[in-house]
Amino acid sequence: MASKLKYETARFSGAYGTPEQLPEPTTPEVSFVGRSNVGKSSLLNKLLGRKALAHVSGQPGKTANINFYDVDGVMFVDLPGYGFAKVSHAEKRRWSKLIAGYFDQRRSFNLVVALIDIRHDAQDIDQETLAFLTQAELPFVVALTKADKLSRARQERQAATLARQLNVDRSSMVVTSAKAGTGIRELRGLIEAACL
């Protein structure tokens, strides 16, 4: 495999609604986790250099399955957004079972990209997610999304605050913006380093 991923070859590979349906892991995997309205689909599309491969919805909580994208032999795994209020309790339970079921499997967890909105303080659910990833010893990086909404100085201050609140090293965070393209090259570099 070349040292760079060919992102333009990205294609949708499948969507799965229960852990039992998930395909056998045969390639490196990069998983994307985050709250429902954190901008996961937008960031994925930007990373893949595509307008609408991952479905972007004006309505948070739209990714109800685990979506797999084949990117030059590396699987990008888009997990349902968590913590969104406007879905039924049954659906929320299904999502959390699905996410837990994915992480319970023996898979090639090369990197988990945990998305957090840079504009807000860390929420309990974000802290729980990062505590879980740390405890499970899964390699992860925190992508701080929607950075275009803040000034550069404010981005730095907020990143430092979030690092403290989440109890992670500032060096394991990437400030990103799907709109402005901020941090995309850096994030690609981390993904390639983890997978190639």
Summary of the structure (lengths in Angstrom):
residues: 196
radius of gyration: 15.6
end to end distance: 7.1
largest distance: 45.9
contacts: 604
relative contact order: 0.19
helix: 39%
strand: 22%
